[in-house]
Amino acid sequence: MVEEQRHHRLGEVYLGVGEFGEDVSAVLAEIIKALLKGPYRLRSFVVFGSRARGDWKPWSDTDVVIIIDGLNKPLRWRALWELDLPEDVVNKAHDIELEARVFTPEEFEEMLRSFSLTALDALEEGVVLYDDGFWRKMRAVFERMERDGLVKRIDGGWKVVISDAPSKRARAYRC
């Protein structure tokens, strides 16, 4: 898949402006470009929260999940600035109040199995700006969990049904 096809959602979804008039989509495109040039493999870049739902305000933050393979160092804060991106890119991310949550594929799979609110929210409402297939796989697992009644969106959060046979349930939802 060519890079332009992987970024197709940027042109299709309006993610708004920041508090000082910054085009959020344009900044996110720059961040994705910088991540693709990094010494690791970008697997998925997904916007969730108010920007993805379309109920953002100019002062809203920009919540993103970033899945990266090949990190050569542990990330203490799970933040974008730990990825050694160019300073101008990090500054633009700061301007749009970027709240980046950076994970390895294995960490995100564990988050889904553990019913992390970040994972559930991002998988339900996320706008995918880049994916090499990893997010599509996680989304299929999430949809199966919903279909089977294991997780259900409720007002203000999630209802999670815990089985009496956790080992059987865990095997059914291996990522």
C-alpha positions as CSV (number, residue, x, y, z in Angstrom):
1,M,0.0,0.0,0.0
2,V,1.5,3.4,-0.9
3,E,1.9,6.1,1.7
4,E,-0.8,8.4,0.1
5,Q,-3.4,5.6,0.5
6,R,-2.5,5.1,4.1
7,H,-3.2,8.8,4.8
8,H,-6.5,8.9,3.0
9,R,-8.6,9.7,6.1
10,L,-6.8,13.1,6.7
11,G,-8.5,14.5,3.7
12,E,-11.9,12.9,4.5
13,V,-12.4,13.9,8.1
14,Y,-12.3,17.4,9.5
15,L,-10.6,17.3,12.9
16,G,-10.9,21.1,13.5
17,V,-8.7,23.8,14.6
18,G,-6.7,24.4,17.7
19,E,-7.1,27.3,20.2
20,F,-4.9,29.5,18.1
21,G,-6.3,28.5,14.7
22,E,-3.9,25.6,13.9
23,D,-5.3,23.1,11.4
24,V,-5.3,19.9,13.5
25,S,-5.3,17.6,10.4
26,A,-2.3,19.3,8.9
27,V,-0.3,19.0,12.1
28,L,-1.2,15.4,12.5
29,A,0.0,14.7,8.9
30,E,3.3,16.3,9.8
31,I,3.6,14.1,12.9
32,I,2.8,10.9,10.9
33,K,5.4,11.9,8.3
34,A,8.1,12.4,11.0
35,L,7.1,9.1,12.7
36,L,7.5,7.3,9.3
37,K,11.1,8.6,9.1
38,G,11.9,7.4,12.6
39,P,14.1,4.4,13.5
40,Y,11.1,2.3,14.3
41,R,8.0,1.0,12.5
42,L,4.8,3.0,12.8
43,R,1.9,0.5,12.9
44,S,-1.1,2.7,13.6
45,F,-2.0,6.3,14.3
46,V,-5.6,6.8,15.6
47,V,-7.4,9.9,16.8
48,F,-10.1,9.4,19.4
49,G,-12.1,11.6,21.8
50,S,-13.9,14.8,20.9
51,R,-11.9,15.4,17.7
52,A,-12.9,11.9,16.4
53,R,-16.5,12.3,17.5
54,G,-16.8,15.7,16.0
55,D,-17.9,17.5,19.2
56,W,-14.5,19.3,19.8
57,K,-14.1,22.9,20.7
58,P,-11.0,24.9,19.7
59,W,-9.5,24.5,23.2
60,S,-10.1,20.7,23.1
61,D,-7.1,18.5,23.3
62,T,-6.2,16.0,20.5
63,D,-6.2,12.4,21.8
64,V,-4.2,9.9,19.8
65,V,-3.1,6.3,20.1
66,I,0.2,5.6,18.4
67,I,1.4,2.0,17.9
68,I,5.1,1.6,17.2
69,D,7.3,-1.5,16.7
70,G,11.0,-1.5,17.3
71,L,11.4,1.1,20.0
72,N,15.0,1.0,21.0
73,K,14.4,2.4,24.5
74,P,11.6,2.1,27.1
75,L,9.3,5.1,27.1
76,R,8.9,6.4,30.6
77,W,6.0,8.8,29.9
78,R,4.5,7.2,26.8
79,A,4.6,10.6,25.2
80,L,5.4,11.9,21.7
81,W,8.4,13.9,22.8
82,E,10.2,10.7,23.8
83,L,10.4,9.6,20.2
84,D,13.2,11.9,19.2
85,L,11.1,13.8,16.6
86,P,12.3,17.1,15.2
87,E,11.7,20.0,17.6
88,D,9.4,21.9,15.3
89,V,7.1,18.8,15.0
90,V,7.0,18.4,18.8
91,N,6.2,22.2,19.1
92,K,3.3,21.9,16.6
93,A,2.0,18.9,18.5
94,H,2.1,21.0,21.7
95,D,0.2,23.8,19.9
96,I,-2.8,21.5,19.2
97,E,-2.7,20.1,22.7
98,L,-1.7,16.6,21.5
99,E,-2.3,13.9,24.1
100,A,-0.3,11.1,22.6
101,R,-0.4,7.6,24.1
102,V,2.4,5.5,22.6
103,F,2.4,1.7,22.8
104,T,4.0,-1.3,21.3
105,P,1.6,-3.7,19.6
106,E,2.0,-6.2,22.5
107,E,1.2,-3.5,25.0
108,F,-1.9,-2.4,23.2
109,E,-3.1,-6.1,22.8
110,E,-2.7,-6.4,26.6
111,M,-4.7,-3.2,27.1
112,L,-7.6,-4.6,25.1
113,R,-7.5,-7.9,27.0
114,S,-7.5,-5.9,30.2
115,F,-10.4,-3.7,29.1
116,S,-8.4,-0.4,29.2
117,L,-10.7,2.6,28.7
118,T,-8.2,4.1,26.3
119,A,-8.2,0.9,24.2
120,L,-12.0,0.5,24.3
121,D,-12.7,4.2,23.5
122,A,-10.1,4.4,20.7
123,L,-11.3,1.2,19.1
124,E,-15.0,2.3,19.2
125,E,-14.7,5.9,18.1
126,G,-11.3,6.2,16.6
127,V,-10.5,7.8,13.3
128,V,-7.6,5.9,11.7
129,L,-5.1,8.1,10.0
130,Y,-2.5,5.4,9.5
131,D,-2.6,1.7,9.7
132,D,-0.5,-1.2,8.3
133,G,-3.2,-3.7,9.3
134,F,-2.6,-3.9,13.0
135,W,-5.5,-1.6,13.9
136,R,-7.8,-3.5,11.6
137,K,-6.9,-6.7,13.5
138,M,-7.5,-5.1,16.9
139,R,-10.8,-3.7,15.7
140,A,-12.0,-7.2,14.6
141,V,-11.2,-8.5,18.1
142,F,-13.0,-5.6,19.7
143,E,-16.1,-6.1,17.4
144,R,-16.2,-9.8,18.4
145,M,-16.0,-8.8,22.1
146,E,-19.0,-6.4,21.5
147,R,-20.9,-9.0,19.5
148,D,-20.5,-11.6,22.2
149,G,-21.7,-9.1,24.9
150,L,-18.3,-9.0,26.7
151,V,-18.1,-5.2,26.4
152,K,-20.9,-2.7,25.9
153,R,-20.8,1.1,25.7
154,I,-23.0,2.7,28.4
155,D,-23.6,6.3,29.4
156,G,-20.3,7.6,30.8
157,G,-18.2,4.5,30.1
158,W,-18.2,0.8,29.5
159,K,-19.9,-2.2,30.9
160,V,-17.6,-5.3,31.0
161,V,-19.0,-8.7,31.6
162,I,-16.5,-10.9,33.5
163,S,-17.0,-14.6,33.0
164,D,-16.7,-17.3,35.7
165,A,-14.3,-19.1,33.3
166,P,-11.6,-16.4,32.7
167,S,-9.1,-18.8,31.1
168,K,-11.7,-19.9,28.5
169,R,-12.7,-16.2,27.9
170,A,-9.1,-15.1,27.5
171,R,-8.4,-17.9,24.9
172,A,-11.4,-16.8,22.9
173,Y,-10.1,-13.2,22.6
174,R,-6.4,-13.7,21.9
175,C,-5.1,-10.9,19.7
